[in-house]
Amino acid sequence: MKTKKIIQDFTKEELEKQITPNFRVKQIYHWIYHKYATSFDEMKNLPQKLRESLANQYTLTPLKQLMVQNSKDGSRKYLYELHDGHTVEAVLLLMKNKTYHEDGSLKHQERYTVCISSQVGCKVGCAFCLTAKSGFMRNLTAGEIVEQVRMIKKDNNIDANRRVNLVYMGMGEPLDNLEEVVKSVKIFSDLEGMAIATHRQTISTSGLSTKIEKLGKMELGINLAISLHAVDDALRATLMPINKAYNIASIIDAVKNFPVNDRKRVMFEYLVIKDVNDDISAAKKLLSLLDGIKAKVNLIYFNPYGGTKFERPTKEDMNKFQDFLTKRGLHCTIRESKGLDISAACGQLREQALEKEV
């Protein structure tokens, strides 16, 4: 049986080469990304013959929602099944609640960030990451990446005109799937589609320095986040085996050449693990390492999961680490932990589902 093409895999320009007349593509895009259509039959302003042709060639539903967990903080974690039975996770993070004026009128809408996956599993094999436990299965296509956001927006009644922030920080290493990730960036930012500007999109990488350089030359206008997590090669290689191929020096060199918007900074994500990388000596090394870089450090509490040997740091040690960097001029924040009452660690929901199958 012939597998249908995923229509979300295609940019508007690519679809215009397959579907005529071209104005129909804009209509199709509107149905997909504004109306969140789940079948071509819903597209009533298209001729029936075209709808039938589209249904024969393409699928609109490459993902199936298997599970959703709701946190008391407003976060929602989703598990999706792909056409081949593999599963991936995505998360909706409520960053700010809706606010009102004194007269009861709406002041600000909620602000959301969507955290999306780019691979089934991951090759990087970080010691602290649950996603690595199951190994690497395959890359996601651009359409499978895009569909995570479309389904989340639909499920939460987030209007097409409402902008969200996107972070490629779910399962997988985005730069290990560079071609499809870049394509998804372009599909997300298309003004006829979701119109999520590239400055609202952040690619988080474990530090594939050669791919960082390649991404930088594309000048997409996206934000870059580096998962650093250690300040010397010895510890980083223990936590992140990929450091043997891409050491800290190569990452820093690549970041220094990466084009950064005047109003933006390169984010360095630092997962803080108790008694591993949470002392002031590590903070001193981090300060030295980032000297001369327009950087922001995001300190992240390690989220424990069953079977891990690592522990969550104390709030006191996190504050000390932050204060040391901030007082010396390095912009540093502590990421507020989300979804601690649900499966917060990346890969945890998928792993629970896999264990049930055994």
C-alpha positions in Angstrom: 0.0 0.0 0.0 1.4 3.4 -1.0 2.0 5.7 1.9 0.5 9.1 1.5 2.6 12.2 1.6 2.4 14.5 4.7 1.1 17.8 3.3 2.7 19.7 6.3 6.1 18.4 4.9 5.9 21.0 2.1 6.5 24.7 2.1 4.0 26.9 0.3 6.4 27.2 -2.7 6.8 23.5 -3.0 3.0 22.9 -2.9 2.6 25.5 -5.7 4.7 23.2 -7.9 2.3 20.4 -7.2 -1.1 22.1 -7.0 -2.6 24.4 -9.5 -3.8 27.1 -9.7 -1.5 28.6 -7.1 -4.1 30.6 -5.3 -5.6 27.2 -4.1 -2.4 26.6 -2.1 -3.1 29.8 0.0 -6.6 28.5 0.6 -5.2 25.1 1.7 -2.6 26.7 3.9 -5.4 28.7 5.5 -7.4 25.6 6.3 -4.4 23.8 7.7 -2.8 26.5 9.8 -5.7 28.8 10.6 -8.7 26.5 10.7 -6.8 23.5 12.0 -8.6 21.2 9.5 -8.3 17.5 10.0 -9.7 16.4 6.6 -9.6 17.8 3.1 -13.4 17.4 2.9 -13.7 20.3 5.4 -12.1 22.6 2.8 -15.5 23.6 1.3 -14.2 26.5 -0.8 -12.1 24.0 -2.8 -13.6 22.2 -5.8 -14.7 18.6 -4.9 -12.4 17.1 -7.5 -9.4 18.9 -5.9 -10.4 17.8 -2.4 -10.6 14.2 -3.6 -7.3 14.5 -5.4 -5.7 15.9 -2.2 -7.2 13.1 -0.1 -5.7 10.5 -2.4 -2.2 12.0 -2.4 -1.7 13.5 1.1 -2.5 13.0 4.7 -3.4 15.9 7.1 -3.1 13.8 10.2 0.5 12.4 10.5 0.3 12.4 14.4 -2.2 10.8 16.7 -2.6 12.0 20.3 -2.0 9.1 22.7 -1.8 10.8 26.0 -1.9 14.3 27.7 -0.9 15.1 31.2 -2.1 18.4 32.9 -0.1 20.2 35.5 -1.5 22.5 38.1 0.8 25.2 36.8 -1.0 25.1 33.4 1.6 23.1 31.6 0.3 20.3 29.3 2.5 17.4 28.2 1.6 15.5 25.1 2.5 12.0 23.7 2.0 11.6 20.0 2.1 8.4 17.9 3.7 8.6 14.4 2.5 6.6 11.3 5.1 3.9 12.1 4.1 3.4 15.7 7.0 5.4 17.2 6.1 8.1 19.7 7.4 11.6 20.5 6.6 14.3 23.1 5.7 17.9 23.0 4.9 20.3 25.8 2.7 23.4 26.1 4.1 25.8 28.8 2.0 28.5 30.2 4.5 31.3 30.8 2.1 34.1 31.9 -1.5 34.0 32.9 -4.3 36.1 31.4 -4.5 39.6 33.1 -7.3 42.1 33.3 -7.8 45.8 33.8 -9.6 47.1 37.0 -12.8 47.4 35.0 -12.6 43.7 34.1 -11.6 44.1 30.5 -8.8 42.0 29.1 -5.3 43.5 29.5 -3.1 40.7 28.2 -3.7 37.2 26.8 -1.9 34.2 28.2 1.7 33.7 26.9 2.7 30.3 25.8 5.9 28.5 24.8 5.7 25.2 22.9 8.6 22.7 23.3 8.9 20.4 20.4 10.7 17.2 19.4 12.9 16.8 16.3 13.8 13.1 16.5 12.5 9.8 17.8 15.0 9.2 20.5 18.5 10.8 20.4 22.1 9.9 19.4 23.7 12.2 21.9 23.4 9.9 24.9 23.5 12.5 27.7 23.9 10.7 31.1 21.2 12.8 32.7 18.6 12.5 29.9 15.8 9.9 29.9 15.3 10.3 26.1 18.7 8.7 25.6 17.6 5.5 27.4 15.7 4.2 24.4 18.4 5.1 21.9 17.9 6.7 18.5 15.1 5.5 16.1 14.8 8.1 13.3 14.6 11.8 12.4 11.2 13.5 12.2 10.1 15.1 9.0 9.4 18.8 8.9 5.7 18.0 8.8 5.9 15.8 11.9 7.6 18.7 13.7 5.1 21.3 12.5 2.1 19.1 13.3 3.1 19.0 17.0 2.4 22.8 17.2 -0.7 22.7 15.1 -2.3 20.0 17.2 -1.4 21.7 20.5 -2.9 25.0 19.2 -6.0 23.2 18.1 -6.4 21.3 21.4 -6.0 24.4 23.5 -8.2 26.7 21.3 -5.2 29.0 20.7 -6.4 31.2 17.8 -4.2 31.2 14.6 -3.5 34.9 15.2 -2.1 34.3 18.7 1.6 34.0 18.6 3.5 31.4 20.6 7.2 30.9 21.2 8.8 27.7 20.0 11.7 25.9 21.4 13.3 22.9 19.6 14.2 21.4 23.0 12.1 18.2 23.2 13.3 14.8 22.2 16.3 14.7 19.9 19.2 16.9 18.8 17.8 19.5 16.3 21.1 20.1 14.5 21.5 16.3 14.0 18.3 16.7 11.8 19.3 20.1 10.4 17.6 19.9 7.0 14.2 19.0 8.3 14.4 21.4 11.3 15.4 24.3 9.0 12.5 23.5 6.7 10.1 23.4 9.7 11.4 26.9 10.8 10.5 28.2 7.4 7.0 26.6 7.4 6.3 27.9 10.9 7.3 31.5 9.9 5.3 31.6 6.6 2.9 34.6 6.9 0.2 32.6 5.2 0.6 29.8 7.8 1.3 30.1 11.5 3.3 33.3 11.0 5.5 32.5 14.0 8.4 34.9 13.3 11.9 33.4 13.5 12.8 35.6 16.4 10.2 33.6 18.4 11.9 30.3 17.5 14.8 28.9 19.5 17.0 26.0 18.5 18.6 24.3 21.4 21.6 22.2 20.7 24.0 20.1 22.7 26.8 21.8 20.7 27.4 20.3 17.3 29.9 23.1 16.4 30.2 22.4 12.7 26.4 22.4 12.4 26.2 25.7 14.5 28.5 27.2 11.9 26.3 25.9 9.0 23.1 27.2 10.7 24.7 30.6 11.3 25.5 31.0 7.6 21.8 30.5 6.7 21.0 33.7 8.6 17.5 32.6 9.5 17.1 35.0 12.3 16.4 32.3 14.9 17.6 32.2 18.5 20.4 29.8 19.5 20.6 28.0 22.8 23.6 25.9 23.9 23.1 23.0 26.3 26.4 23.5 28.1 25.9 21.9 31.5 29.6 21.7 32.4 32.6 24.1 32.3 35.4 21.7 31.6 35.8 19.0 29.0 36.4 16.2 31.5 33.1 16.6 33.3 31.2 17.5 30.1 32.4 14.3 28.4 31.1 12.3 31.4 27.7 14.0 31.2 27.6 14.4 27.4 29.7 11.9 25.4 29.3 14.1 22.3 31.8 16.4 23.9 34.5 14.1 22.7 33.6 15.1 19.1 32.7 18.7 19.8 34.6 20.0 22.8 33.8 23.2 24.6 36.4 25.3 22.8 34.9 24.4 19.4 31.5 25.3 20.6 32.6 28.7 21.9 34.4 29.4 18.6 31.2 28.6 16.7 29.0 30.7 18.9 31.3 33.7 18.6 30.7 33.6 14.8 27.0 33.1 15.0 24.8 36.0 13.9 22.9 37.4 16.9 20.2 40.1 16.7 21.2 43.3 18.4 18.4 42.8 21.0 19.2 39.2 21.6 21.8 37.0 23.3 23.0 33.5 22.9 21.4 31.4 25.6 23.6 29.0 27.5 21.5 26.3 29.3 23.2 25.0 32.4 21.4 22.0 34.0 22.3 22.2 37.6 22.9 18.8 39.3 23.5 18.5 43.0 27.1 18.0 44.0 28.1 17.6 40.3 28.3 21.1 38.8 26.6 23.4 41.4 29.4 25.0 43.3 31.0 28.4 43.1 34.2 27.1 41.4 32.0 26.0 38.5 30.4 29.4 38.4 33.9 31.1 38.2 34.9 28.9 35.3 31.6 29.6 33.5 32.1 33.3 33.9 35.6 33.0 32.4 34.4 30.8 29.6 31.7 33.2 28.4 33.9 36.3 28.6 33.4 38.4 25.5 30.2 36.6 24.3 26.8 38.3 24.3 25.4 35.6 26.5 22.6 34.8 28.8 22.8 31.9 31.2 19.7 29.9 32.1 20.1 27.8 35.2 17.9 24.7 35.1 16.9 22.5 38.0 17.6 18.9 37.3 14.2 17.1 37.2 14.7 13.6 38.8 13.1 10.5 37.3 13.0 6.9 38.3 16.4 5.1 38.1 18.6 8.2 37.8 21.6 8.6 40.1 21.4 12.4 39.9 19.7 14.7 42.3 17.9 18.1 42.2 20.1 20.9 43.6 19.0 23.0 46.6 17.3 26.3 46.1 20.1 27.9 48.2 22.9 26.6 45.9 21.0 27.7 42.8 20.6 31.2 44.2 24.3 31.4 45.2 25.3 30.3 41.7 23.0 32.9 40.1 24.1 35.7 42.5 27.8 35.1 41.7 27.3 35.4 38.0 24.8 38.3 38.1 27.0 40.4 40.4 29.8 40.1 37.9 27.8 41.3 35.0 26.6 38.1 33.4 22.9 38.0 32.7 21.6 34.9 34.5 18.2 33.6 35.3 16.8 30.5 37.0 14.3 28.7 34.9 11.1 28.2 36.8 10.4 24.5 36.8 7.2 23.5 35.1 5.1 20.4 35.3 6.8 18.9 38.4 3.5 17.2 39.3 3.5 15.4 36.0 6.2 13.7 33.9 8.4 16.7 33.7 11.6 15.2 32.5 11.9 15.0 28.7 11.2 11.5 27.5 9.5 10.4 30.7 6.0 10.2 29.3 7.2 8.2 26.3 9.2 5.9 28.6 6.1 5.2 30.8 4.1 4.3 27.7 6.9 2.0 26.4 7.1 0.2 29.8 3.3 -0.5 29.7 3.8 -2.2 26.3 6.4 -4.6 27.7 
